Amino acid sequence: MDMHSRPPKLMDRVKATMRVKRYSPRTEKTYCYWIRFFIRFHGVRHPLSMGAPEVKVFLEYLAMERHVAAATQNQALNALVFLYRHILEQPLGDIGEFSRAKRPRRLPVVLSHEQVTQVLSHLSGPMRLMGSLMYGSGLRLLETCRLRVQDIDFERQIVTVRAGKGAKDRTTLLPAICIPCLQQQISTAQRQLDCRLAHGREPVTLPYALGRKYPNAGTSLAWQWLFPASRPCFDDTGKVVLHHIHPSAVQKAVKHAMRAAALPRPGSCHTLRHSFATQLLSQGTDIRTVQELLGHKSLETTQIYTHVLGKGFAGVRSPLG
């Protein structure tokens, strides 16, 4: 049989379908991991020869033997539901009752404004600006890394988050105190762009097929990363490109700053976003507004912060005084 006439392999079909449906690269990698794990768990049987009973056994194994978190078990389930519904076109239907991983109720770690200021004082340069945006704008780590020059609107003092979690766009607050540093960061981006153009170096990575639709987009300041990587990398096609800073570099810097600040409960990058939400709510900001600024799909997700606030929320006081 001619190699070109062979049907595509299962995992190739999974990847192709996820890209057509605009799933994020991270989700693609995660779903592929769980699908491969499921197939290996059942002795490398093809998923078409299996169904809901085998999925149930696998999920119970994850909870009872591997002791995975509830979110991890749900992630594996979502991957398999996607496989059967969109690739094999044989929806699983009702899996029935199965042992679920326990979901402990944990409140997020939040910091006071003074504690955040202390953490930021242990950061410098772009890392300090990124930390300031996670706290001052409520951005997720990856959303901060993916900011482009055009996403900053100084006149209206807003930040536009493009294709955030759930592939949604939203706008959020731009702290006035960040404006001078952002202007400096954009000036740096302009100088770096001029240098790359002068030496015919690597283009900036662009979303989807934008580079084909607008061939000059990669050479415009608007599309440059606000926080570029320190060196170029290879894209999926093997071409050398300039990507944004890797999230792990920011995580490492923020963790060091948290330790240096000697906090009673050190957190992470997401702690800065949590602190943004609690600060707004403690000031009396409407919870729906906070939901929109954070980009939460469900109000229930935002409501977790009301439990963190305790007596300070909306001026409520204990009857005991």
C-alpha positions in Angstrom: 0.0 0.0 0.0 1.2 3.5 -0.8 2.3 5.3 2.3 0.3 8.4 1.3 -2.9 6.4 1.1 -2.7 5.1 4.6 -5.3 6.5 7.0 -3.8 8.9 9.6 -2.9 7.4 13.0 -5.3 7.9 15.9 -3.1 10.4 17.7 -2.5 12.4 14.5 -6.3 12.6 14.1 -6.6 13.8 17.7 -4.0 16.5 17.2 -5.5 17.6 13.9 -9.0 17.8 15.3 -7.9 19.8 18.3 -6.1 22.3 16.1 -9.1 22.8 13.9 -11.2 23.4 17.0 -8.6 25.9 18.3 -7.7 24.1 21.5 -4.6 25.5 23.2 -1.2 23.7 22.7 -1.3 22.9 26.5 -4.7 21.2 26.3 -3.6 19.3 23.2 -0.5 18.0 25.0 -2.6 17.0 28.1 -5.4 15.3 26.2 -2.8 13.3 24.2 -1.1 12.2 27.4 -4.4 10.9 28.9 -5.5 9.1 25.7 -2.1 7.3 25.4 -2.3 6.4 29.2 -5.8 5.0 28.7 -4.7 2.9 25.8 -1.6 1.5 27.6 -3.6 0.8 30.7 -5.9 -1.5 28.8 -3.1 -3.4 27.1 -2.7 -1.3 24.0 -6.3 -2.1 22.8 -7.8 0.3 20.3 -10.4 2.6 21.9 -12.9 1.4 19.3 -12.9 -2.0 21.0 -13.6 -0.3 24.3 -16.2 2.0 25.8 -17.8 3.3 28.9 -17.0 0.3 31.2 -13.3 0.6 30.3 -13.3 4.3 30.9 -15.0 3.8 34.3 -12.3 1.2 35.3 -9.5 3.6 34.2 -11.0 6.6 36.2 -11.4 4.5 39.3 -7.7 3.3 39.0 -6.6 7.0 38.8 -8.6 7.8 42.0 -8.0 4.6 44.1 -4.5 3.5 43.0 -2.8 6.6 41.7 -4.5 9.0 44.3 -4.8 11.8 41.7 -6.5 15.1 42.6 -10.2 15.5 41.6 -9.2 18.1 38.9 -6.7 15.5 37.4 -9.4 12.8 37.2 -11.8 15.3 35.5 -9.1 16.2 33.1 -8.6 12.5 32.1 -12.4 12.1 31.7 -12.6 15.2 29.5 -9.8 13.9 27.3 -11.6 10.5 26.8 -15.0 12.2 26.2 -13.3 14.3 23.5 -11.8 11.2 21.9 -15.0 9.2 21.7 -17.2 12.1 20.7 -15.0 14.0 18.1 -12.5 11.4 16.9 -14.3 8.0 17.0 -17.8 9.5 16.7 -19.1 7.1 19.3 -20.1 9.2 22.3 -19.6 7.4 25.6 -23.0 8.1 27.0 -23.6 7.4 30.7 -20.5 6.0 32.4 -22.4 5.4 35.6 -21.3 5.8 39.1 -17.5 5.6 39.7 -15.1 6.3 42.5 -14.3 10.0 42.4 -11.1 11.6 43.7 -11.9 13.6 46.8 -12.1 17.4 46.1 -10.8 19.1 49.3 -12.2 22.6 49.8 -9.2 24.8 49.9 -9.3 28.6 50.1 -6.8 30.4 47.9 -3.7 32.0 49.4 -4.2 35.8 49.3 -1.8 38.6 50.3 -2.5 42.1 51.7 -1.6 45.1 49.6 1.4 45.7 51.9 2.6 42.1 51.4 2.3 42.3 47.6 4.3 45.5 47.7 6.9 43.7 49.7 7.0 40.9 47.1 7.3 43.3 44.2 10.2 45.1 45.8 12.2 41.8 45.5 11.6 41.8 41.7 13.2 44.0 39.1 12.9 45.0 35.5 10.4 43.2 33.3 9.7 40.6 36.1 8.6 43.4 38.4 6.3 44.8 35.7 4.8 41.3 35.0 4.2 40.8 38.8 2.6 44.3 38.9 0.2 43.4 36.1 -0.8 40.1 37.6 -1.7 41.9 40.8 -2.9 45.3 39.4 -4.8 43.9 36.4 -5.7 40.4 37.7 -4.0 38.7 34.8 -3.1 35.0 34.7 0.5 34.1 34.3 0.2 32.9 30.7 -2.0 35.9 29.8 0.8 38.2 31.1 3.4 36.4 29.1 1.3 36.6 25.9 0.7 40.4 26.0 1.6 42.2 22.8 2.3 45.9 22.4 -1.2 46.5 20.8 -2.9 45.1 23.9 -1.9 48.1 26.0 -4.3 51.1 25.7 -2.8 54.0 27.6 -5.5 56.5 26.7 -8.4 54.4 28.2 -6.1 52.7 30.7 -7.2 49.2 29.8 -5.4 45.9 29.0 -6.9 43.6 26.4 -6.5 39.9 27.0 -6.7 38.0 23.7 -7.7 34.4 23.6 -7.5 34.0 27.4 -8.7 30.8 29.2 -11.6 29.3 27.2 -10.4 31.2 24.1 -12.2 34.4 25.2 -11.1 38.0 24.8 -11.7 40.5 27.7 -10.5 43.8 28.9 -9.3 44.7 32.4 -7.8 47.5 34.4 -4.4 49.1 33.5 -2.9 50.4 36.8 -1.7 54.0 36.3 1.5 53.3 38.3 2.5 50.8 35.6 2.3 53.3 32.7 5.9 54.6 32.8 7.4 51.1 33.0 5.1 49.9 30.2 6.1 52.8 28.0 9.7 51.9 28.6 9.1 48.3 27.8 7.5 49.3 24.5 10.5 51.5 23.7 12.7 48.4 24.3 10.5 46.4 22.0 10.8 49.0 19.3 14.7 49.0 19.6 14.8 45.2 19.5 12.5 45.2 16.4 14.7 47.7 14.6 17.8 45.6 15.4 16.2 42.4 14.1 15.0 44.1 10.9 18.4 45.7 10.3 20.1 42.3 10.6 17.4 40.2 8.9 16.8 38.1 12.0 14.0 35.9 13.2 10.3 37.2 12.9 8.0 37.3 15.9 5.5 34.4 16.2 2.0 35.3 15.1 -1.4 33.7 15.9 -3.0 31.3 13.4 -2.5 32.2 9.7 -2.0 35.9 10.4 1.5 35.9 8.9 0.1 34.7 5.5 -2.9 37.1 5.6 -0.8 40.1 6.6 2.8 39.4 5.6 4.1 42.6 7.2 2.4 42.1 10.6 5.5 40.5 12.1 7.5 43.6 11.3 5.0 46.0 13.0 5.5 47.2 16.5 1.9 46.4 17.4 2.4 42.6 17.1 5.7 42.5 19.0 5.7 40.6 22.3 5.7 42.9 25.3 7.9 40.4 27.1 9.9 38.5 24.5 12.1 35.5 25.2 15.8 36.2 25.7 16.6 34.1 22.6 14.8 32.7 19.6 13.4 29.1 19.3 12.0 26.7 16.7 8.3 26.7 15.8 6.2 23.7 14.8 7.5 24.0 11.2 11.2 24.1 12.2 11.5 27.9 11.5 13.5 30.1 13.8 11.2 32.6 15.5 11.0 34.9 18.5 8.5 33.8 21.1 7.3 35.3 24.4 9.1 34.7 27.7 8.6 31.2 29.1 6.2 31.1 32.0 8.6 29.0 34.1 11.1 31.9 34.2 8.5 34.2 35.7 7.3 31.5 38.1 10.9 31.0 39.3 11.4 34.8 39.8 8.1 35.3 41.7 8.8 32.2 44.0 12.2 33.7 44.9 10.6 37.0 45.6 7.9 35.4 47.8 10.6 33.6 49.8 12.7 36.8 50.1 9.6 38.6 51.5 9.4 36.1 54.3 5.7 35.8 54.1 3.8 33.6 56.6 2.2 31.8 53.7 4.3 32.1 50.5 2.3 31.7 47.3 2.9 31.8 43.5 2.1 33.9 40.5 -1.6 33.0 40.8 -1.5 34.4 44.4 -1.1 37.9 42.9 -4.3 37.4 40.8 -6.1 36.1 43.9 -5.0 39.2 45.8 -6.3 41.4 43.0 -9.8 39.8 43.4 -10.0 40.1 47.1 -8.7 43.7 47.2 -11.5 44.7 44.7 -14.2 42.9 46.7 -13.0 44.4 50.0 -13.4 47.8 48.4 -17.0 47.0 47.7 -16.7 46.3 43.9 -19.7 44.4 42.5 -18.9 40.7 42.3 -20.2 40.6 38.7 -17.6 43.3 37.7 -14.9 41.3 39.4 -16.0 38.2 37.5 -15.7 40.0 34.2 -12.3 41.5 35.0 -11.0 38.0 36.0 -12.6 36.3 33.0 -14.4 33.7 35.1 -17.0 31.7 33.2 -19.0 31.0 36.3 -19.9 33.3 39.1 -19.3 30.4 41.6 -15.6 30.6 40.8 -15.5 34.3 41.8 -17.6 33.7 44.9 -14.7 31.7 46.5 -13.1 35.0 47.3 -16.0 36.1 49.5 -15.0 33.2 51.8 -11.5 34.4 52.0 -12.5 38.0 53.0 -14.3 37.1 56.2 -15.4 40.1 58.2 -14.1 42.6 55.7 -16.5 41.6 52.9 -19.1 44.2 52.0 -18.8 45.7 55.5 -20.5 42.7 57.2 -19.7 42.3 60.9 -20.2 39.6 63.4 -23.3 40.0 65.6 -20.9 39.7 68.6 -19.1 42.8 67.4 
